[in-house]
Amino acid sequence: MTEASQLPVSPGAPFTARCGPSELRPIRRDDAADLFPQIHGQPGVIQWLSWSGPERVWDLEERYSAWRTGAADEPAYMFAVVDAADGSVIGEASLRFDDHPGVGELGYWLGEEHHGKGHGRATVELLTRAGFERFGAFALTARVKEGNEASIAVLGGAGYQAVRAPRVEGDDEDPPIAWIFSTTRRGDGRRSPRPAVEFLLTNSG
Ligand SMILES: CC(C)(COP(=O)(O)OP(=O)(O)OC[C@H]1O[C@@H](n2cnc3c(N)ncnc32)[C@H](O)[C@@H]1OP(=O)(O)O)[C@@H](O)C(=O)NCCC(=O)NCCS
């Protein structure tokens, strides 16, 4: 742990976190303008998500109007993924606790021009450590569509285990959700070595 990561942070307080080439920080409404062209009409991103993406910049502005949403016991947190080298916003990452207290679901996407440069690995590492070390999760999950080898690689590299997802009657996602990945706080703590993650307090709320 770095000195910064030992700062007393109340659960759910906004923070910035850094791992290798990438940072997470609370999303802001004005991130919509940077992120819209990276997802709208981009099949290399959208085909792997469980939503069809925004139609207008306004849709993203609404989505990003608060970094924390949901009821007190079922919060959802949304982050911007930032390239630490130049400060540009390259993707979106989220942690949702809306199914079960203490069990968070990861969501993430990066603009296609930023794929394959280690930002995906760093993003999953950052969400994982934030979930366990900042939000008190005891388990984290991610749902992955058939054929999403990059996502399978980054989750496996962060210590997640996969089970086959049950086929849900009436689920018309294409490709279908094929895998449910999960990890526990205990399991994550046993990983060795783990990439260095630095948490910093931030004022945005
Ligand atoms: C999934 C995603 C975040 C990964 O990000 P990324 O920055 O490309 O990932 P990284 O560069 O950190 O690492 C990707 C790893 O996957 C591996 N990979 C990529 N495509 C692969 C393929 N077709 N088969 C096997 N491995 C593959 C790479 O080799 C790399 O592993 P390495 O570090 O051992 O070389 C990114 O591709 C993305 O945003 N995809 C679209 C949205 C999405 O799928 N979101 C997740 C939904 S569950």
The ligand as an SDF file (V2000), in Angstrom:
LIG
                    3D

 48 50  0  0  0  0  0  0  0  0999 V2000
  -12.5780   -5.3810  -22.7130 C   0  0  0  0  0  0  0  0  0  0  0  0
  -11.6860   -4.1510  -22.7930 C   0  0  0  0  0  0  0  0  0  0  0  0
  -12.0070   -3.1980  -21.6490 C   0  0  0  0  0  0  0  0  0  0  0  0
  -10.2310   -4.6240  -22.6630 C   0  0  0  0  0  0  0  0  0  0  0  0
   -9.4260   -3.4720  -22.7000 O   0  0  0  0  0  0  0  0  0  0  0  0
   -7.9770   -3.4200  -23.3740 P   0  0  0  0  0  0  0  0  0  0  0  0
   -7.3750   -2.1140  -23.0020 O   0  0  0  0  0  0  0  0  0  0  0  0
   -8.0930   -3.7830  -24.7960 O   0  0  0  0  0  0  0  0  0  0  0  0
   -7.2760   -4.5760  -22.5650 O   0  0  0  0  0  0  0  0  0  0  0  0
   -5.7170   -4.7330  -22.2690 P   0  0  0  0  0  0  0  0  0  0  0  0
   -4.9100   -4.0960  -23.3550 O   0  0  0  0  0  0  0  0  0  0  0  0
   -5.4650   -4.2950  -20.9000 O   0  0  0  0  0  0  0  0  0  0  0  0
   -5.5660   -6.3120  -22.2840 O   0  0  0  0  0  0  0  0  0  0  0  0
   -6.2700   -7.0640  -23.1860 C   0  0  0  0  0  0  0  0  0  0  0  0
   -5.7870   -8.4780  -23.0460 C   0  0  0  0  0  0  0  0  0  0  0  0
   -6.7010   -9.2750  -23.7720 O   0  0  0  0  0  0  0  0  0  0  0  0
   -5.9920  -10.0070  -24.6840 C   0  0  0  0  0  0  0  0  0  0  0  0
   -6.8400  -10.1570  -25.8470 N   0  0  0  0  0  0  0  0  0  0  0  0
   -7.3820   -9.1830  -26.5900 C   0  0  0  0  0  0  0  0  0  0  0  0
   -8.0890   -9.7250  -27.5790 N   0  0  0  0  0  0  0  0  0  0  0  0
   -7.9770  -11.0580  -27.4340 C   0  0  0  0  0  0  0  0  0  0  0  0
   -8.4540  -12.1740  -28.1580 C   0  0  0  0  0  0  0  0  0  0  0  0
   -9.2340  -12.0230  -29.2370 N   0  0  0  0  0  0  0  0  0  0  0  0
   -8.1310  -13.4220  -27.7280 N   0  0  0  0  0  0  0  0  0  0  0  0
   -7.3700  -13.5890  -26.6330 C   0  0  0  0  0  0  0  0  0  0  0  0
   -6.8760  -12.5610  -25.8900 N   0  0  0  0  0  0  0  0  0  0  0  0
   -7.1810  -11.3290  -26.3200 C   0  0  0  0  0  0  0  0  0  0  0  0
   -4.7530   -9.2070  -25.0050 C   0  0  0  0  0  0  0  0  0  0  0  0
   -3.7210  -10.0360  -25.5090 O   0  0  0  0  0  0  0  0  0  0  0  0
   -4.4140   -8.6470  -23.6480 C   0  0  0  0  0  0  0  0  0  0  0  0
   -3.7150   -9.5920  -22.8790 O   0  0  0  0  0  0  0  0  0  0  0  0
   -2.1360   -9.3290  -22.5230 P   0  0  0  0  0  0  0  0  0  0  0  0
   -2.1040   -8.1300  -21.6210 O   0  0  0  0  0  0  0  0  0  0  0  0
   -1.7430  -10.5970  -21.8360 O   0  0  0  0  0  0  0  0  0  0  0  0
   -1.4730   -9.0910  -23.8220 O   0  0  0  0  0  0  0  0  0  0  0  0
  -11.8310   -3.4040  -24.1500 C   0  0  0  0  0  0  0  0  0  0  0  0
  -11.4870   -4.2820  -25.1730 O   0  0  0  0  0  0  0  0  0  0  0  0
  -13.2330   -2.8730  -24.3930 C   0  0  0  0  0  0  0  0  0  0  0  0
  -13.5690   -1.7920  -23.9430 O   0  0  0  0  0  0  0  0  0  0  0  0
  -14.0240   -3.6350  -25.1370 N   0  0  0  0  0  0  0  0  0  0  0  0
  -15.3930   -3.1950  -25.5200 C   0  0  0  0  0  0  0  0  0  0  0  0
  -16.3510   -3.1360  -24.3610 C   0  0  0  0  0  0  0  0  0  0  0  0
  -16.2960   -4.3730  -23.4810 C   0  0  0  0  0  0  0  0  0  0  0  0
  -16.0720   -5.4770  -23.9420 O   0  0  0  0  0  0  0  0  0  0  0  0
  -16.5570   -4.1750  -22.1860 N   0  0  0  0  0  0  0  0  0  0  0  0
  -16.5770   -5.2720  -21.2120 C   0  0  0  0  0  0  0  0  0  0  0  0
  -17.9050   -5.9270  -21.1740 C   0  0  0  0  0  0  0  0  0  0  0  0
  -17.8710   -7.3450  -20.0890 S   0  0  0  0  0  0  0  0  0  0  0  0
  1  2  1  0
  2  3  1  0
  2  4  1  0
  2 36  1  0
  4  5  1  0
  5  6  1  0
  6  7  2  0
  6  8  1  0
  6  9  1  0
  9 10  1  0
 10 11  2  0
 10 12  1  0
 10 13  1  0
 13 14  1  0
 14 15  1  0
 15 16  1  0
 15 30  1  0
 16 17  1  0
 17 18  1  0
 17 28  1  0
 18 19  1  0
 18 27  1  0
 19 20  2  0
 20 21  1  0
 21 22  1  0
 21 27  2  0
 22 23  1  0
 22 24  2  0
 24 25  1  0
 25 26  2  0
 26 27  1  0
 28 29  1  0
 28 30  1  0
 30 31  1  0
 31 32  1  0
 32 33  2  0
 32 34  1  0
 32 35  1  0
 36 37  1  0
 36 38  1  0
 38 39  2  0
 38 40  1  0
 40 41  1  0
 41 42  1  0
 42 43  1  0
 43 44  2  0
 43 45  1  0
 45 46  1  0
 46 47  1  0
 47 48  1  0
M  END
$$$$
